[in-house]
């Protein structure tokens, strides 16, 4: 059968040697503000490992870093994973 639409995405990806998902998702760089917040989250997590996102937000707001609970929660996995890996590496 004649394909009038041209090669499919799969065919063009295979010929270029790229994964199929590469064309659909390109990661965005992390902003400087988010990196600063994650650094503060790491420090707070090392001092108080059991506080939740609301308490972390409150602690950041006390340090004049205005951020909401949902934004803190979205950054927790990246920041906390980095600090726990660092903690386990030093033990």
N, C-alpha and C positions, 0 to 999 in steps of 0.2 A: 504494500500500500504506500502511496506517495504521501510524504509528510510535508505539507505546505507551510507549516509554522516554524520550520527550522529545527535544529537539534534540541533535544530536551536538556534540562539543567543537569541531569545525571550524566548524559553523554558529554556535555561540555566540561563538567567537573572532572570526569575521568580522563579526558584528553589533556586537561591542564595539570592533573596530578594533585588536585585539591580535594579535601573532603566536601561532601555535599552540604553539610551544615555551615560551612564557612561563608557561603553567600547570604545566608539568612541572619547571621548573628555576628556583629562586630562589637567587641567590648569597648566601653567608654573609659577614658582615663579617670582616675579618682581625683577629685578636687583637693586643693591644698587645705581648705576648711575641713573637709571630711577626714583628711589625714591627721590634722591637728586634734579633731574630736576623738579619733581612734587612739591617738597617743594618750590623751587624757583618760579615755576609757580603760586603757591598759594599766595606767597608774592606779586608778580607782579600784580596778579588779584585783590588783595585787595586794592592795591594802584591805579591801573588803570583798572577798570572793563570793559572798552569798547575797549581795544586794541585787534587787531587780531593776528593770528598766526605769520605773518611776523614780526610784531612789537615785539611780545614776543620773537621770535628768535633773533632779533637784540639786545634786552635788555639782553638776556642771553649771547650772544656773547660778549657784552661789559663787562660782569662779568667774562670773560674767561671760559665760559661754551660753548664749541663748539658743536652745535647741529643744525640740519637742520629743515626747515619749516615743512616737512612732519612728522618728528618724534615729533615735538612740537604739531602738529595737532592731532597726534594719542594719545598723553598724555593729551590733554586738557580736554576731558570729565571726566576723573578720577580726575585730579587735581582740576578743576574748581568746580565740584560737591562737593568735600570735603570742599572747602573753602566757598561755598555758604551755605552749610549745617551748617558749623561752624558759619558763619555770622548770619544766622537766629536763631540759638540756643542762641546767645548772646543778641539778641534784645528782 
